Amino acid sequence: MKTRFLPEPELQFGNDGKHIDIRFGLMQYGPLIQNDELRKEILIGIVGTNKTIEAVIHWFAVIQGGIEGKQSNKSNRNCSGAGFRDQ
């Protein structure tokens, strides 16, 4: 059996940014916006029990204002998240 290493592809982000890590790329360059239109709504579906659906809805409420990153020497692994608020 032969194996070979396939390098991670660079992902595209806003402002012509490219990076292999989605978290770092989003925080550094922002989202890639097609046709200069910022999407204001994302439709999702949740499948689960009442308990798990309520937990997901609660989690969305918690992260709406953003998530503070952890202090680390690996900044691309523990960066902050912007959340869902209007910019």
Order of alpha helices (4+ residues) and beta strands (2+ residues): beta-beta-alpha-alpha
